[in-house]
Amino acid sequence: MRSGKLDRQVELKHRTLGSPSATGMRAETYTTYATVWAEKLDVSGREFFAAQTKDAELTTRFNIRYRTDVVPTDRLVSEGRDYDITQVSEVTRRVGLTIFARVIVR
């Protein structure tokens, strides 16, 4: 993986579930476990109407150096936006990871 293409710093965050509340819901919190360099490529986007508001969903591909601790329940933060990770794939043999993530822009 060429380092010249890894031109953005992103944060990787693990999800932690709190104890159940009176309603049975668990609060989600995210804790940063790594800051890494990444290549960002926008894959697709779409607009939709939800609850009488116009929102946009953007799917983005991030390429990073290989790590063993990235899972689909994690979150990635890039340029102030929180991306939900949808897929993590290994590039070649332990060279890098391709992370597909989506963000909803309101």
C-alpha positions in Angstrom: 0.0 0.0 0.0 1.5 3.3 -1.1 1.7 5.9 1.7 1.2 8.8 -0.8 -2.5 7.9 -1.2 -3.1 7.8 2.5 -3.7 11.5 2.8 -6.4 11.9 5.5 -6.3 11.1 9.2 -9.3 9.2 10.5 -10.3 8.0 14.0 -11.5 4.4 14.6 -13.9 4.0 17.5 -15.3 0.9 19.3 -18.9 0.8 20.3 -19.7 0.1 24.0 -23.2 -0.6 25.2 -24.2 0.7 28.6 -26.4 -1.1 31.1 -30.1 -1.3 30.3 -32.3 1.6 31.4 -35.8 1.3 32.8 -37.2 1.0 29.2 -34.7 -1.8 28.4 -32.7 0.4 26.0 -28.9 0.5 26.2 -27.0 3.7 25.6 -24.3 3.5 22.9 -21.0 5.2 23.5 -18.0 5.2 21.1 -14.4 5.3 22.3 -11.4 6.1 20.1 -8.9 3.3 19.9 -6.8 4.4 16.9 -6.0 7.4 14.7 -4.7 6.2 11.3 -4.0 7.5 7.8 -6.5 6.7 5.1 -7.4 7.1 1.5 -11.0 8.3 1.0 -13.1 7.5 -2.1 -16.7 8.4 -2.3 -18.6 5.4 -3.8 -22.2 6.4 -4.1 -24.8 8.8 -2.7 -28.6 9.1 -2.6 -31.2 11.4 -1.3 -34.4 10.3 0.5 -37.2 11.7 2.5 -37.6 10.6 6.1 -39.9 12.2 8.7 -40.6 15.0 6.3 -36.9 16.0 6.0 -34.7 15.6 3.0 -31.6 13.6 3.9 -28.7 12.3 1.9 -26.8 9.1 2.4 -23.2 8.8 1.3 -21.3 5.6 1.0 -17.6 6.0 1.2 -14.6 3.6 0.9 -11.6 4.1 3.1 -8.3 2.2 2.5 -6.0 1.9 5.6 -3.0 -0.2 6.5 -3.8 -3.7 7.8 -5.1 -4.0 11.4 -6.7 -6.9 13.2 -9.0 -4.9 15.4 -11.5 -3.2 13.0 -15.0 -4.7 13.0 -18.3 -3.7 11.4 -19.8 -2.5 14.6 -17.1 0.2 14.9 -17.4 3.8 13.7 -15.0 5.9 11.7 -14.7 9.7 12.0 -13.4 11.7 9.1 -13.4 15.5 8.7 -15.9 15.8 11.6 -18.4 13.3 10.2 -19.3 10.0 11.9 -19.4 7.1 9.5 -21.0 3.7 10.4 -18.8 0.9 9.1 -20.8 -1.6 7.0 -18.0 -3.9 5.7 -14.3 -4.6 6.3 -12.3 -6.5 3.7 -8.6 -7.5 3.7 -6.5 -6.2 0.8 -4.0 -8.7 -0.5 -2.5 -10.7 2.4 -2.3 -8.4 5.5 -1.3 -5.4 3.4 -4.3 -3.2 4.1 -8.0 -3.0 4.8 -10.8 -1.6 2.7 -13.6 -0.2 4.9 -17.0 0.6 3.4 -18.9 3.1 5.6 -22.0 5.3 5.3 -23.0 8.6 6.7 -26.4 10.3 6.7 -26.1 14.0 6.1 -29.0 16.1 7.3 
